[in-house]
C-alpha cells in the first residue's frame, strides 16, 4: 500500500499517457517515480505528468480519451497543464450510439429501509418542513421577518416539525413572463413547493401586483390556493394561542395564501401576524405526522459536484457512481445533472439509454443547451473555474470525464427538462446548468429528498430544504474541513479503502440521514445556500 513518503501517481486507463500526482503538496523536480521516470518540473498535487514524450499536436490521453492536444513538444516527466493543451471540439449530436450498451442486470438489493414521512401523493419525505413559497422577491423581507418569529415563538410548540424555510428567489416580476423559456422558473418554483420534504402543505405569500400571480404559479389543475379570509392584525397582540383562520384553513390538496396588498392589512405587523396565523394551520398538520419504516426505494437522490479537482473523477465521483448503482438496485430514484459537465460524454450517455426515446430526449436537451450558450456567445469551455484548474483540471473535457462517473453504470431510464418533476424510479438525466445553486434548485423541483455533493477544492454548500451529504475527494481536505465533510473519499487515493468500500459507506449513511438518526454537517451548522431559479427568458 503506497504511503505519502513515496511518489504516488494515478492513471485512469491503460492507454493514458499522463498520470496525476496524488501526494500532498505535489512532487519536486528530480523526483523518481516507481517506473523510473524522473520529473523535469515540479508538479502540484492533482496535476498531470507526461509519462512519455508527447509531440506537438499529439493527443493527451486521460480516462482513455483525448482531453486535449499538445501545443508543443512535451518531454516525458514534464508538468502537463492547461496552457500546453488545445481543447478538442465538442462531440457532434448526430450519429451517436443509441441504446447500444445493455447494462448488466444485477440482483435487486432488498431489505434496506429508512424511517420517512409518507405523503398523500405517495412520495416520502426525509424531513418534515414547513416551506413558505413566495411569488416574488418583493415579499422576501416581510416573509423572512415572519419566519424568524415563527421559529422563535411557534416552532417550539410543534416538536415534530423539523424547520420552517422561506422559498426565497429573485423571480416574479420585471421579467418577460410570456417569453419562451419563462415556463422554466415558474414550473421550478411550483414543483419545489411540492417537494416531498414539505408534506403537501403549500403556503404562499404574494405581494399582489406582481407578474407571477398565485393562479399562474398554481393553476387549478395543480393545487387549489385559498386566500385567508381574516388578515386583520392589530400589531399589538401576537398570534400565539390564536385559533387558525377558518377562512384560510386548508385541506389535502390545497394551500393558504397571504397577500400583502390586501386592504385588510394595516401596517407591517399586520402582514407578519397574518403569515404567522396561516403558518399555525400548516404547523398543526405537519406536527401530527410521524416517521414510518419505508423501503430504500423511496429515496430520491440528486448527485452533484462542485469545487471539483482532478481527484473528483478518481475518488469521490466513482464512489458516488458505485452508490448510484446500489440505489438503482434497491429500486430508488437517482438524478445526475450538470449539462456542460456531461456534454463531452454524450456518446457514453446515449449508448446507456434504456430506449432510443430516452437517448433522443438527452440529445434534445443537449442541443437546447448548446443553443442557449451560443446566444450568449460562449461555449462549454466557460464552465471551468480558476479553482478547477488549480486543482489539476485542464479543461471541460477532462472535468466532464470525471463528472460523468457519478451516474454509475446502470441504464439511463428517464430524462427531465429543467424544472420538471420526476415521475419514475431508476437513473434519470435531469438537465440543469452546472451552477451548484441552480442545479440543486432544479433537483429539488424534481422531487429530491436527499442530496449528495462531492468537492475537491472545498465548499460549505448546503440546502435548507433537503439534507446534503458532502464528500471530500482528498484526505487533506477532509482533515482540514473535518466538521464540514461527511465522507472522506480520499482514502481511495491512498489505498486504505476501495471505491466499493466508500460506495457502501455512502449508501448506509444515506439511510441514517434519511431516517433523521444522523444530521449532516451542513444541517448541524445550518449552512444553507439560496435557491436560484434558472431563467433563460429576458429580464425587462
C-alpha positions as CSV (number, residue, x, y, z in Angstrom):
1,X,0.0,0.0,0.0
2,X,1.6,3.3,-1.1
3,X,2.3,6.0,1.5
4,X,2.7,9.7,1.3
5,X,6.5,9.3,1.7
6,X,6.7,7.6,-1.7
7,X,5.8,9.3,-5.1
8,X,2.3,8.3,-5.9
9,X,0.7,8.9,-9.4
10,X,-2.6,7.7,-10.6
11,X,-3.6,6.7,-14.2
12,X,-7.3,6.0,-15.1
13,X,-6.9,3.8,-18.2
14,X,-4.2,1.6,-19.7
15,X,-3.8,3.8,-22.7
16,X,-3.3,7.0,-20.7
17,X,-0.1,8.9,-21.5
18,X,-0.4,11.2,-18.5
19,X,-1.0,10.5,-14.8
20,X,-1.9,12.8,-11.9
21,X,0.3,13.3,-8.8
22,X,-1.5,12.2,-5.7
23,X,1.0,13.3,-3.0
24,X,0.0,16.1,-0.7
25,X,1.9,19.2,-1.8
26,X,2.8,17.6,-5.1
27,X,6.3,16.3,-6.2
28,X,9.5,18.3,-6.7
29,X,11.8,18.4,-9.7
30,X,14.0,15.4,-9.8
31,X,11.6,13.0,-8.1
32,X,12.0,9.5,-9.4
33,X,8.7,7.7,-10.0
34,X,8.2,3.9,-9.4
35,X,8.6,3.5,-13.2
36,X,12.0,5.1,-13.1
37,X,10.7,8.3,-14.8
38,X,12.4,11.5,-13.5
39,X,10.3,14.6,-13.1
40,X,11.6,17.5,-15.2
41,X,9.2,20.0,-13.4
42,X,7.7,20.5,-10.0
43,X,4.2,19.0,-10.4
44,X,1.4,20.2,-7.9
45,X,-0.9,17.7,-6.4
46,X,-3.7,16.7,-8.7
47,X,-1.8,17.9,-11.8
48,X,-0.7,15.8,-14.7
49,X,2.8,14.5,-15.6
50,X,3.7,13.2,-19.1
51,X,4.5,9.5,-18.9
52,X,6.0,9.5,-22.4
53,X,7.4,12.1,-24.9
54,X,4.4,14.0,-26.4
55,X,5.0,15.5,-29.8
56,X,3.2,18.7,-30.8
57,X,-0.4,18.0,-31.8
58,X,-0.3,14.6,-30.2
59,X,-3.4,13.7,-28.2
60,X,-3.1,13.8,-24.4
61,X,-5.0,10.8,-23.1
62,X,-6.7,10.6,-19.7
63,X,-9.6,8.3,-19.0
64,X,-8.5,6.7,-22.3
65,X,-9.8,9.7,-24.4
66,X,-8.1,12.8,-25.7
67,X,-8.6,15.6,-23.2
68,X,-6.5,17.9,-25.4
69,X,-3.7,18.1,-28.0
70,X,-0.2,19.3,-27.2
71,X,0.5,22.8,-28.4
72,X,4.3,21.9,-28.5
73,X,6.6,19.0,-27.8
74,X,6.2,17.9,-24.1
75,X,9.1,15.7,-22.8
76,X,8.3,12.8,-20.5
77,X,8.4,13.8,-16.9
78,X,7.0,17.3,-17.6
79,X,4.1,19.1,-15.9
80,X,1.1,19.0,-18.3
81,X,-1.3,21.9,-17.7
82,X,-4.0,23.8,-19.5
83,X,-1.6,26.3,-21.1
84,X,0.1,23.4,-23.0
85,X,-3.2,22.0,-24.4
86,X,-5.6,22.7,-27.2
87,X,-9.1,21.6,-26.3
88,X,-10.9,19.1,-28.6
89,X,-14.1,20.3,-30.4
90,X,-17.4,19.3,-28.8
91,X,-18.8,16.0,-30.0
92,X,-21.5,16.5,-32.6
93,X,-25.0,15.5,-31.7
94,X,-25.6,13.3,-34.7
95,X,-24.5,9.8,-35.5
96,X,-24.4,8.9,-31.8
97,X,-24.6,5.4,-30.5
98,X,-28.3,4.9,-29.4
99,X,-29.1,2.4,-26.7
100,X,-26.3,0.2,-27.7
101,X,-25.0,-0.8,-24.3
102,X,-27.1,-3.2,-22.3
103,X,-26.1,-2.7,-18.6
104,X,-25.6,-6.0,-16.8
105,X,-28.6,-7.0,-14.8
106,X,-27.7,-7.1,-11.2
107,X,-29.6,-8.7,-8.4
108,X,-32.1,-6.5,-6.6
109,X,-30.8,-5.0,-3.4
110,X,-33.6,-5.9,-0.9
111,X,-34.2,-5.5,2.8
112,X,-32.8,-1.9,3.2
113,X,-35.2,0.6,4.8
114,X,-35.3,4.0,6.4
115,X,-37.7,6.0,8.5
116,X,-39.5,8.5,6.4
117,X,-42.7,10.6,6.2
118,X,-45.3,9.2,3.8
119,X,-47.3,11.9,1.8
120,X,-50.8,11.7,0.4
121,X,-49.4,11.7,-3.1
122,X,-47.3,8.6,-2.5
123,X,-44.0,10.4,-2.1
124,X,-41.8,10.1,1.0
125,X,-40.0,12.9,2.8
126,X,-36.8,12.6,4.7
127,X,-37.6,15.7,6.7
128,X,-40.8,17.4,8.0
129,X,-40.5,21.0,7.0
130,X,-43.0,23.9,6.6
131,X,-42.0,25.7,3.4
132,X,-43.4,29.2,2.7
133,X,-43.4,29.9,-1.0
134,X,-43.1,33.4,-2.4
135,X,-44.5,34.6,-5.7
136,X,-42.0,37.5,-5.9
137,X,-38.8,38.8,-4.4
138,X,-40.6,41.9,-3.1
139,X,-42.1,39.9,-0.2
140,X,-38.8,38.3,0.9
141,X,-38.1,40.8,3.7
142,X,-41.5,40.5,5.2
143,X,-41.5,36.7,4.9
144,X,-38.1,36.4,6.5
145,X,-39.1,38.6,9.4
146,X,-42.2,36.4,9.9
147,X,-40.1,33.2,9.6
148,X,-37.7,34.3,12.3
149,X,-40.7,34.9,14.6
150,X,-42.3,31.6,13.7
151,X,-39.1,29.8,14.6
152,X,-38.7,31.6,17.9
153,X,-42.4,31.7,19.0
154,X,-44.3,28.9,17.2
155,X,-41.9,26.1,16.2
156,X,-41.1,25.1,19.8
157,X,-44.8,24.3,20.2
158,X,-44.6,21.8,17.3
159,X,-41.7,19.4,18.2
160,X,-42.3,17.1,15.3
161,X,-41.7,19.8,12.7
162,X,-38.0,20.0,11.7
163,X,-37.9,23.5,10.4
164,X,-39.6,26.4,8.7
165,X,-38.0,27.7,5.5
166,X,-38.8,30.5,3.1
167,X,-38.5,29.6,-0.5
168,X,-36.9,32.9,-1.4
169,X,-35.9,33.7,-5.0
170,X,-35.3,36.6,-7.3
171,X,-38.0,35.9,-9.8
172,X,-41.7,37.0,-10.1
173,X,-41.7,40.5,-11.6
174,X,-39.7,42.7,-14.0
175,X,-39.5,39.7,-16.3
176,X,-40.9,38.7,-19.7
177,X,-43.2,36.2,-18.2
178,X,-44.7,35.1,-21.5
179,X,-41.4,34.7,-23.4
180,X,-40.0,31.3,-24.5
181,X,-38.2,29.9,-21.5
182,X,-40.2,31.7,-18.9
183,X,-42.1,28.4,-18.1
184,X,-38.8,27.0,-16.6
185,X,-38.6,29.2,-13.5
186,X,-42.4,29.1,-13.0
187,X,-42.6,25.3,-13.0
188,X,-39.4,25.1,-10.9
189,X,-40.9,27.1,-8.1
190,X,-44.2,25.3,-8.4
191,X,-42.6,21.9,-8.1
192,X,-40.2,22.9,-5.3
193,X,-43.3,23.9,-3.3
194,X,-44.5,20.3,-3.8
195,X,-41.2,18.7,-2.7
196,X,-41.7,15.5,-0.6
197,X,-40.0,17.1,2.4
198,X,-42.8,19.7,2.8
199,X,-45.6,17.2,3.4
200,X,-48.0,18.6,0.9
201,X,-48.5,21.7,2.9
202,X,-48.4,24.6,0.5
203,X,-48.3,28.1,2.0
204,X,-47.9,31.1,-0.3
205,X,-47.1,34.7,0.3
206,X,-47.9,37.2,-2.5
207,X,-47.5,40.9,-2.9
208,X,-50.5,41.4,-5.2
209,X,-49.3,43.3,-8.2
210,X,-46.5,41.0,-9.4
211,X,-46.5,39.3,-12.8
212,X,-46.3,35.8,-11.3
213,X,-49.8,35.8,-9.8
214,X,-50.8,32.9,-7.5
215,X,-53.2,31.4,-10.0
216,X,-50.3,31.4,-12.6
217,X,-47.9,29.7,-10.2
218,X,-50.5,27.2,-9.1
219,X,-53.1,26.6,-11.8
220,X,-56.3,24.8,-10.7
221,X,-55.1,21.5,-12.1
222,X,-52.1,21.5,-9.7
223,X,-53.3,22.8,-6.4
224,X,-56.1,25.0,-5.0
225,X,-54.9,28.1,-3.2
226,X,-57.2,29.8,-0.8
227,X,-56.9,33.3,0.5
228,X,-57.1,33.8,4.2
229,X,-60.4,35.5,5.0
230,X,-59.2,37.1,8.2
231,X,-56.0,39.0,7.8
232,X,-56.7,41.6,10.4
233,X,-53.8,42.3,12.8
234,X,-53.6,45.0,15.4
235,X,-49.9,45.0,15.7
236,X,-50.2,44.7,19.5
237,X,-51.1,41.1,20.0
238,X,-49.1,38.2,18.6
239,X,-50.6,35.1,17.1
240,X,-49.7,32.8,20.0
241,X,-52.8,30.9,21.1
242,X,-54.9,32.4,18.3
243,X,-57.0,29.7,16.6
244,X,-56.2,29.0,13.0
245,X,-58.1,31.2,10.5
246,X,-61.3,29.5,9.5
247,X,-61.4,31.1,6.0
248,X,-57.8,30.3,5.5
249,X,-58.0,26.6,6.5
250,X,-56.5,24.2,4.0
251,X,-57.1,20.6,3.4
252,X,-55.2,18.0,1.5
253,X,-54.5,19.3,-2.0
254,X,-55.0,22.9,-1.1
255,X,-52.8,25.7,0.1
256,X,-53.1,29.0,2.0
257,X,-52.4,32.4,0.6
258,X,-51.4,35.7,2.3
259,X,-51.5,38.7,0.0
260,X,-49.6,41.7,1.5
261,X,-51.5,44.3,-0.6
262,X,-54.9,43.2,0.7
263,X,-56.8,46.1,2.2
264,X,-57.2,44.3,5.5
265,X,-53.5,44.7,6.2
266,X,-52.9,47.9,8.1
267,X,-49.2,48.2,8.9
268,X,-46.2,45.9,8.7
269,X,-47.1,43.9,11.8
270,X,-50.5,43.1,10.4
271,X,-48.8,41.4,7.5
272,X,-46.4,39.5,9.7
273,X,-49.1,38.2,12.0
274,X,-51.2,37.1,9.1
275,X,-48.3,35.0,7.9
276,X,-47.9,33.6,11.4
277,X,-51.6,32.7,11.8
278,X,-51.6,30.9,8.4
279,X,-48.4,29.1,9.4
280,X,-50.1,27.8,12.5
281,X,-52.6,25.9,10.4
282,X,-49.9,24.1,8.5
283,X,-47.7,23.5,11.5
284,X,-50.5,21.8,13.3
285,X,-51.0,19.3,10.5
286,X,-47.3,18.7,10.0
287,X,-46.8,18.1,13.7
288,X,-49.3,15.2,13.6
289,X,-47.1,13.3,11.1
290,X,-44.8,10.5,12.3
291,X,-41.9,8.7,10.6
292,X,-42.6,5.1,9.5
293,X,-40.4,2.4,8.1
294,X,-40.3,2.6,4.3
295,X,-38.1,0.7,1.7
296,X,-34.9,2.3,0.4
297,X,-36.8,2.5,-3.0
298,X,-38.4,5.7,-1.6
299,X,-35.2,7.6,-1.7
300,X,-34.9,10.3,-4.4
301,X,-31.3,11.2,-4.6
302,X,-29.7,14.0,-6.5
303,X,-25.9,13.8,-7.1
304,X,-23.8,16.8,-7.9
305,X,-20.2,18.0,-7.7
306,X,-18.8,21.5,-7.1
307,X,-15.4,22.9,-6.4
308,X,-14.1,19.9,-8.4
309,X,-10.5,18.9,-8.8
310,X,-8.6,16.2,-10.6
311,X,-9.4,13.8,-7.7
312,X,-13.1,14.2,-8.2
313,X,-13.1,11.7,-11.1
314,X,-10.7,9.4,-9.2
315,X,-12.2,9.0,-5.7
316,X,-15.5,10.7,-4.8
317,X,-17.3,10.6,-8.1
318,X,-16.6,6.9,-8.8
319,X,-17.7,6.1,-5.2
320,X,-20.9,8.1,-5.9
321,X,-21.3,6.1,-9.1
322,X,-20.9,2.8,-7.2
323,X,-23.5,4.0,-4.7
324,X,-25.8,5.1,-7.6
325,X,-25.8,1.6,-8.9
326,X,-26.6,0.3,-5.3
327,X,-29.5,2.7,-5.1
328,X,-30.9,1.7,-8.6
329,X,-30.6,-2.0,-7.5
330,X,-32.6,-1.0,-4.3
331,X,-35.3,0.4,-6.6
332,X,-34.6,4.1,-5.7
333,X,-34.6,7.2,-7.9
334,X,-31.2,8.8,-8.7
335,X,-30.7,12.0,-10.7
336,X,-27.5,13.2,-12.3
337,X,-27.3,16.6,-14.0
338,X,-24.9,19.4,-14.9
339,X,-25.3,19.6,-18.7
340,X,-22.0,21.2,-19.5
341,X,-20.2,18.7,-17.3
342,X,-21.5,15.7,-19.1
343,X,-21.8,17.2,-22.6
344,X,-18.4,15.8,-23.7
345,X,-19.5,12.3,-22.7
346,X,-22.8,12.4,-24.7
347,X,-21.9,9.3,-26.6
348,X,-21.4,7.4,-23.3
349,X,-24.9,8.5,-22.2
350,X,-26.8,7.8,-25.3
351,X,-25.3,4.4,-25.6
352,X,-26.5,3.6,-22.0
353,X,-30.1,4.8,-22.7
354,X,-32.6,2.2,-22.0
355,X,-34.5,3.0,-25.2
356,X,-34.0,5.1,-28.3
357,X,-36.6,7.6,-27.0
358,X,-34.5,8.2,-23.9
359,X,-31.4,8.8,-26.0
360,X,-33.2,11.2,-28.2
361,X,-34.5,13.1,-25.2
362,X,-30.9,13.5,-23.9
363,X,-29.8,14.8,-27.3
364,X,-32.7,17.2,-27.4
365,X,-31.7,18.7,-24.0
366,X,-28.0,18.9,-25.0
367,X,-29.0,20.7,-28.3
368,X,-31.2,23.1,-26.4
369,X,-28.3,24.0,-24.0
370,X,-25.9,24.3,-26.9
371,X,-28.2,26.9,-28.5
372,X,-28.6,28.7,-25.1
373,X,-24.9,29.1,-24.7
374,X,-24.5,30.2,-28.3
375,X,-27.0,33.0,-27.6
376,X,-24.6,34.3,-25.0
377,X,-21.6,33.9,-27.4
378,X,-19.9,31.3,-25.2
379,X,-19.5,27.5,-25.3
380,X,-19.0,24.7,-22.7
381,X,-15.4,25.9,-22.1
382,X,-16.8,28.7,-20.0
383,X,-17.6,26.2,-17.3
384,X,-14.2,25.6,-15.7
385,X,-13.2,27.8,-12.8
386,X,-9.8,29.0,-11.6
387,X,-10.2,26.6,-8.7
388,X,-10.8,23.7,-11.1
389,X,-7.6,24.5,-12.9
390,X,-5.6,25.0,-9.7
391,X,-6.9,21.5,-8.7
392,X,-5.5,20.0,-11.9
393,X,-8.4,20.0,-14.3
394,X,-7.1,21.5,-17.6
395,X,-10.4,21.9,-19.4
396,X,-14.1,21.0,-19.5
397,X,-13.3,17.7,-21.4
398,X,-11.2,16.4,-18.5
399,X,-13.7,17.7,-16.0
400,X,-16.6,16.1,-17.8
401,X,-14.9,12.7,-17.8
402,X,-14.6,12.9,-14.0
403,X,-18.1,14.2,-13.5
404,X,-20.0,11.7,-15.6
405,X,-18.9,8.8,-13.5
406,X,-21.3,9.9,-10.7
407,X,-24.0,8.3,-12.9
408,X,-22.6,4.8,-12.3
409,X,-23.1,2.1,-14.9
410,X,-26.9,1.5,-14.8
411,X,-29.2,2.1,-17.7
412,X,-30.5,5.6,-18.0
413,X,-34.3,5.3,-18.0
414,X,-35.5,8.8,-18.0
415,X,-34.8,12.5,-18.9
416,X,-36.2,15.6,-17.3
417,X,-36.2,19.1,-18.8
418,X,-35.3,21.9,-16.3
419,X,-37.9,22.3,-13.6
420,X,-39.9,19.2,-14.4
421,X,-41.0,16.7,-11.7
422,X,-39.7,13.2,-11.5
423,X,-42.3,10.5,-12.2
424,X,-40.3,7.3,-12.3
425,X,-37.7,5.2,-10.5
426,X,-34.2,4.3,-11.7
427,X,-31.5,6.6,-13.1
428,X,-32.6,9.8,-14.7
429,X,-30.7,12.5,-16.5
430,X,-32.1,15.8,-15.1
431,X,-31.0,18.6,-17.4
432,X,-29.6,21.5,-15.4
433,X,-26.9,24.1,-15.7
434,X,-23.7,23.1,-13.8
435,X,-24.0,26.0,-11.3
436,X,-24.2,24.4,-7.9
437,X,-27.0,26.6,-6.7
438,X,-29.2,26.3,-9.9
439,X,-28.6,22.5,-10.1
440,X,-29.6,21.9,-6.5
441,X,-32.7,24.1,-7.0
442,X,-33.8,22.2,-10.1
443,X,-33.1,18.8,-8.4
444,X,-35.3,19.9,-5.5
445,X,-38.0,20.8,-8.0
446,X,-37.7,17.3,-9.5
447,X,-38.5,15.8,-6.1
448,X,-35.1,15.2,-4.5
449,X,-35.4,14.2,-0.8
450,X,-31.6,13.6,-0.3
451,X,-28.6,15.3,-1.9
452,X,-25.0,14.0,-2.4
453,X,-22.4,16.7,-3.2
454,X,-18.7,15.9,-3.9
455,X,-15.9,18.5,-3.7
456,X,-12.2,18.6,-4.1
457,X,-11.4,22.3,-3.6
458,X,-14.0,22.6,-0.8
459,X,-17.3,24.4,-0.4
460,X,-19.7,24.8,2.6
461,X,-22.7,24.3,0.2
462,X,-25.9,23.2,1.8
463,X,-29.7,23.4,1.3
464,X,-32.3,24.2,3.9
465,X,-34.9,22.2,2.0
466,X,-33.0,18.8,2.0
467,X,-30.1,17.1,3.7
468,X,-26.8,17.4,1.8
469,X,-24.1,14.7,2.3
470,X,-20.7,16.3,1.5
471,X,-18.0,14.0,0.1
472,X,-14.3,15.1,0.1
473,X,-12.2,13.9,-2.8
474,X,-8.9,14.3,-0.9
475,X,-7.8,13.3,2.6
476,X,-6.1,16.6,3.1
477,X,-9.4,18.5,2.6
478,X,-11.3,16.0,4.8
479,X,-8.7,16.6,7.6
480,X,-8.8,20.4,7.3
481,X,-12.6,20.6,6.9
482,X,-13.3,17.8,9.4
483,X,-16.5,19.5,10.6
484,X,-17.9,20.2,7.1
485,X,-17.2,17.0,5.2
486,X,-19.4,13.9,5.9
487,X,-17.3,11.3,4.0
488,X,-13.7,11.2,3.1
489,X,-13.2,9.6,-0.3
490,X,-9.5,10.5,-0.3
491,X,-9.0,7.1,1.3
492,X,-9.4,5.6,-2.1
493,X,-6.3,7.5,-3.4
494,X,-4.1,6.5,-0.6
495,X,-5.2,2.9,-0.9
496,X,-6.7,2.4,2.6
497,X,-10.2,1.9,1.1
498,X,-11.7,0.9,-2.2
499,X,-14.3,2.6,-4.4
500,X,-16.7,-0.1,-3.3
501,X,-15.9,0.5,0.4
502,X,-16.7,4.2,0.2
503,X,-19.8,3.5,-2.0
504,X,-21.2,1.2,0.6
505,X,-20.3,3.7,3.4
506,X,-22.2,6.4,1.4
507,X,-25.2,4.1,1.0
508,X,-25.5,3.3,4.7
509,X,-25.0,6.9,5.7
510,X,-27.9,7.9,3.3
511,X,-30.3,5.6,5.2
512,X,-29.2,7.1,8.5
513,X,-29.5,10.6,7.3
514,X,-32.8,10.0,5.6
515,X,-34.2,8.5,8.8
516,X,-33.2,11.5,10.8
517,X,-30.9,9.5,13.0
518,X,-27.9,11.5,11.8
519,X,-27.5,15.1,10.7
520,X,-25.1,16.2,8.0
521,X,-22.6,18.8,8.9
522,X,-24.4,21.3,6.7
523,X,-27.6,20.6,8.8
524,X,-25.6,20.8,12.1
525,X,-24.2,24.3,11.2
526,X,-27.4,25.4,9.3
527,X,-25.4,26.2,6.2
528,X,-27.9,26.9,3.5
529,X,-27.4,28.3,0.1
530,X,-30.1,30.4,-1.6
531,X,-32.4,28.9,-4.2
532,X,-31.5,30.2,-7.7
533,X,-34.2,29.8,-10.3
534,X,-33.0,29.1,-13.9
535,X,-34.5,31.9,-16.0
536,X,-33.3,31.8,-19.7
537,X,-36.0,34.4,-20.6
538,X,-35.4,38.1,-20.8
539,X,-35.5,40.4,-17.7
540,X,-37.4,43.6,-18.5
